[in-house]
Amino acid sequence: MARKIRMGMVGGGRGAFIGGVHRMAAALDGQIELVCGAFSSNPEKSRLSGEDFYLDQNRVYGSFEEMITKEKALPEDKRMDFVSIVTPNHMHFAPAKMALENGFHVVCDKPVSFSMEEALELQKLVRSTGQIFALTHNYTGYPMVKQAKQMIKNGEFGKIRKVVVEYPQGWLSERVESTDSKQAAWRTDPTKSGKAGAMGDIGTHAENLAEYITGLQIAEICADISTLVEGRMLDDDGNVLLRFENGARGVLFASQISAGEENALKIRVYGEKGGLEWHQMEPNTLITRWLDDHMMVYRTGIGNLYPEAQAHTRIPGGHPEGYLEAFANIYRNVAKCIQASLENRDPEEVYTDFPSIEDGVRGMNFIDKVIESGQSEQKWIKM
């Protein structure tokens, strides 16, 4: 019998930004309910957060270890089905590993782990356990991103030759980590963020989007990585030349010191016959340009779009679908796949489209190679 999929959460308590985003996204389609959580490493803060979410206090835990152990001991018709991990990077691996080992599916914020070694261990666990693992590269959830992917997959632009992807932000233009900004503090701390700053935080989104839309993997990179705010411990700006597996060339830049920019993720892809352009801050619009035809504009919810785009559209054209809906598409698809697993059947293929552990490993490899290239005199580094 179909039922709501039960979610437990690690992190995301009072004062957290991304936890609220995940909870809203998970709840949007009515497929998932939050039933438990370890919302902070501080047990009292976790308890108070559980009160905020109106949870049974017996299912609000002081640690993720306690949550996973006690949830596993509950009857199958009550325990959580999956764990959503919304902590800083250095706290992704341990709860993900324990959840997988104890039979729970996992949704994890990006990047997948603190290091490549951790990512590879999680990859091995996902493959051996058969559990669902989703990584919230949320920009892949937009309908027009899926339209772009299918147009390229079906050869409408011919062989892809050029990819330009950029992700400028301006919020770290000053040394705000020295103030009371919790978000800036952990993202610029190598003990919590890992070896990369801007490249780990938003550069991986740009890398993932480029590979997702084109269906091509990056084969080689040449990176110039900088820390431009004095006293900062990690990179805040980077420029990367790309070579793709099919011979296409590309440029990626990610910057958190582009003063005045908000969240200006943008991608352009060019093939033999034409190209496309998509802006995250205008997500309902996909622009296509053609070598021998007029420019065309595709809009979410309007016209004859590919089924993959239509399946991830909720409302009629002219009504903006944005950041939360893109996140929600990942959660909805995970819920559909878990429901299919509970019913011992294969899920519909359109709902299997969400970033996986394989994308997580690709992202960690990108971080490693970008930093290696940025610190090296060698021109090109193989991915």
N, C-alpha and C positions, 0 to 999 in steps of 0.2 A: 504493500500500500504506500502510495506517495505521501510524503510528509516534508516538513521543513528540515533543512540540513542544519545541524547544530554546530555552532562555532565557539571555540575558546580563543582567548586573546592573550598574548604575551606582550606587555608594554602598553603604551597608549593611554595611561591614566591622566589624572588631572594635570593640566598645563602642557600636555603633548599636542602637537599639531596633527601629525599624520594618523594617529590612532582614531581621531574623530572622522577623518576622511574615510578610512577603511570601514568604520562602523556604519556610516551613512551609505556608503557604496554597497556594502553587504546586504543592507536592509532594503535597498531601493526596489527590488523586484519581488519582495515577499517570499523569496525562496530560502532565506537563511535567517536564523535567530541566534543572537548572542546568549549563551547559557552559562558561561563561566569565564574566569580570567585570573591571571596574575599580572596586574596592571602596573606594578612598580616593584623594584627591588626593595623598597620600603614597605613592609607589610601593612602599616597603618594607612599609608597613602593608597595602597591597593584596596584596602577595605573601604575607604571613603569613596574611591572611584567606583567600586561595586555598588555603593549606595546611589551614586549619581545615575547609574544605569539600571537601577531597580532590580538588581539580581538577588537571588537567594544567597544570603551571607555564607551559607555552608559551601557555596561553590565559588567563593571569592578567596583566592589563595595568596599566600605570602611569597611564593616562589614558583617558577615554572616547573621545577622538579616535583613539588607537592601537587601542583595541578595535574600533571600528566599521570603521576602515580595514583592519585585518588580518583581521577576520571576513569582510568582504565579499570579500577575496581568496581565501578558502577555497572548496573545491568546494561546490556546493549541498547535497550529501548530508552535509556536516559542519558548515557554518556555522550560527550561531544563527538562529532565526526571528524573535525579537522581543527588545526591550530592556525591562527593568524598571528604572524610575528611582525611587530611594528616597533622594534627597538632600534637604537643606534647600531651601526654595522658590526661592532665587536661582539654584540650579543645575539647575532643571528644563528650562528652555527650550533651552539649547545642545545637550545630548545628544539631546533629543527631536527637535529640528530636524535635526540631522545624521543621526539614525537614519532618519527619514522620507525624507530626501533620498537616502539610500543603499539604500532598498528594504526597510527593516526595520519591522515593526509595533512599537507602543509601548504599554506599560502604565506609567502615571505616577501617583505619589502626588499628593494634592491639597494646596493649590490648584494648578491646572494650571501656573501661571507666577508670575513676580515682578510682572508688570504686565499691564494690559489690552492694551497694544500687542503684547506677546509672545504673549498668548493668541490674538489675532486673526491673527497671522502663522502660528501653528500650525494654527489652524482652516483657513486658506487652503491650507496644505500638505497637511493630511489630505484635504481635498476634491479637491485636484489629483492627489495620488498614489494615492488609493484605499486607502491602508494602514489597518489597524485601529488605532484609538486608544482605549484604555480608561483611565478615571480611577477611582482606587480610593476612591470614596465607598462604603466597605464596608457601611454600614448598609442600603443598598438590597439587599444580598444575603440578608438574613434571610427565611426562609419566611413568617413572619407579616406582614412588611412587604409582601411580594408579594401575600399574601392580602388585606390591607387595600387595596392599590392596585386589585386586580381587583374587589373589592366596590364601590368607589366608581365605577370605570369602567363597571360594569354597572348603575349607577343604584340600587343597593339602599338608599342613604341619601337619594335625591333630590338636588336641587340643593344643592351645598355652600355653606354660609353663613359658617362660622367655623372658623378654624385657630389652634390654640395649640401652639407648639413651643418647647421649652426645653432648654438644654444647660448645666447648671451643673457645674463642677468646683471643687475647692478647693486644688489643688496649688500655685497661684501666690499664695496668700494672704499669703505673706511674700516678700521679695525674694531668692528662691533663685537667681536668675541671677547674684548676686554671690558665690555659692559655686562648687563644682566641678560643678554640674548642667549638663551639655552640652545636654540637651533644653531646659531653661529658657533657656540663654544665647542660642541662635540664634532661638528663638521670640519673644524680646523685643527682638531687635536689628533695627532697620528696614533695615539693609543686607543682611540675610539673609532676613528674614520678609516684607518689603514694608511697605506703609503701614498694615497692620492687625495687631494682636496676636490677642486672643481672637476677634475677629470673623473674621479670616482663618483661624485654626486650627480653631475649632469652630463659629463662627457659620455658616460655609459648609456644614458638615454639616447644621445645622438647616435652612438655606434649601433645600438640595438635597433633604432628606427631605420637607419640606413640599410642594415642587413635584412630587417623584416620586410620592408617595402620592396626592395629589389630582389629578394630571394638569393642574394649573393653574399658570400663571406669575404671579409677583408683578409687579404693574404699577406700584405706587407705594409708597414707604416714608417713614417719619418716624422718625428715630433719635435717641436720647440715648446718646452714647458717652462712657465715662469711663475714666480711669486713676486707680485708687484706692490703689495702693501707691506711696508716695512714692519718687521717683527712677527709676521705670520709664519707658521711652521710648515704649511702645505701649499701646493700650487693653487693659484686663484685665476690663472689664465693659461690657455694652451692652444696651439695651432698644429694640426696634423695633416700631412699628405697621406693619401690612401691609394693602395693598389688592390683591386679586387681580383678574385679568382678567375674571372673571365677576361681579364685584361683591362677592364674599365679603370679609370682614374678618378680620384676624389679628393675633396678637401673637407676637413672637419675642424670647427673651432668651438671651444667651450670656454666661457668666461663669466666670472662672477664679479668682475670689477668694471663692467661696461656700464658706466654711470648713466642712469636714466632708463635703462632697459628693465622690463618687468620679468616676463617669462617667455622670451621671444624665440622659442624653438621653431625652426623652419627647415624644410628640405626641398631641394630641387633635384630632379633626376632627368637625364637626357639620354635618349636612344637614337637609333639611326633615323627614325621617322618623326620624332617629336619628343616632347618632354612634359613633365608635370611639376606642380609647385603646391605645397601645403604649408599653412601657418597654424601653429597650435593656438594662437590667440584669435584666430578666425577659423575655428575648426570645422564649421559646416560647409566650407568652400574648398573645392579642389579645382585648380586651374590647369588646363592642358593646352599646349601649343604644338602646332603641327608644321612640318616642313612644307606641305602643299595644301594646307587648308586653314580655315579660320581658327582663332583661339576659341576654346570651349570652356565653359564653367559648369561644373557639376555641383549640385547642392544636396545636402542631406535631406532625405525624405521626398525628393522630387525626381520624377522621371524614371527611366528604365535603368536602375542601378544593378550591379551584380548582387546575387542572393546573399553573399557574405556581408555586404554593406547593409542590405535591407534587414538582415537578421539581427543587426546590432543597432538598429534605429528604433526608438520608442515612440516618438511623437511626430505629428505632421510637419512638413516643410515649413520653414519660416519661424520655427520655435527652436531656439538654440539648444543644442546638446553639448555639454562641455566636460570639464574635468571629472566631476563626480560620476557622470554617466559612463565615461571611459573606464574608470575604475570599476564601476558596477558591472560592465560587460565581462570583465575578468572574473569577478565573483559569481555572476550568473552562470557563466560557462563552467566554472569549477563545480558549482552546485548541481548543474545538469549531469556532469560526469560522475559525481559522487552518487547521485540518485540512480544513474544507470548501473553503477557498480553494486549498489544495494539490491537492485532487481536482477542482477546477473545477466545483463544485456550490454551491448555496445551502445555508446552514446551516439547521437546524430553528429555527423562529421563537422558540421558548422559550429558546434559547441565545443569542439576539442581545440579551438584556436585560442590559445593563451600562452604567454611566455613560460618556458619550462626550465628545468635544471640545466638543460643543455645551453639555453640562453644565458643562464647565470654563469656557467663555466666560461662561455665566450666573453662575457663582460669582465670577469676577473682576469682573463688572459689579456684583454685589451688594456686594462689598468696596468698590469705588470709590464707589458711591452711598451706602452706609452711612456711610463716613467723610465724604463730602461733606455729607450731611444732619446728621451729628453736629457738624460744624464751622460749620454755617450757621444763620442766624436764620429761614430759610425753612422753613415747616412741612412741606411735602410735596415729595419729589424723585421724578421719574419714572424708572422703571427702563429 
